[in-house]
Amino acid sequence: MKYFLSLVFTVSSGIAVAQSNIVESLQTNVPGQGKVTVHQDAQITDMIGKRFVRTGSSEAQRVIKTRGYRVQVYAGNNSRQARDEANIVAEKVKEKFPDMPVYTFFQPPRWLCRVGDYKSIEEAHVAMRQLKAEGSFKEVAIVREQINIPIE
């Protein structure tokens, strides 16, 4: 029981430290306790805590879902007209900025069109300034959201 509680404490204290992961916390040498050695590829350790999903494309590109920022270029109500407007705005963005990923979706009670997958607010701010400078988009704001980071 003593070893179980110390293992639970070691794991929970490792989780509390943001830069440490479970493998590193298990391998930490603590006087008076046993030693754990984990043999695995470094890429496996890097994947701990990340979620992978497949997109709907034919290539089935793998992405990591994480917290980040997008630039919102349209927010409407829950009508069919709002859906059409969100899709029109999305097409404008794709036409003028083909390198920016565009997401159009319904988040009750409104239709949204958001652009980009930015890890930092600074990256999102650069994109927001580009979208504003173009002049076609009325509502441009940075929002914090779950983003997709592609894996090569």
Disulfide bonds with the S-S distance in Angstrom:
none
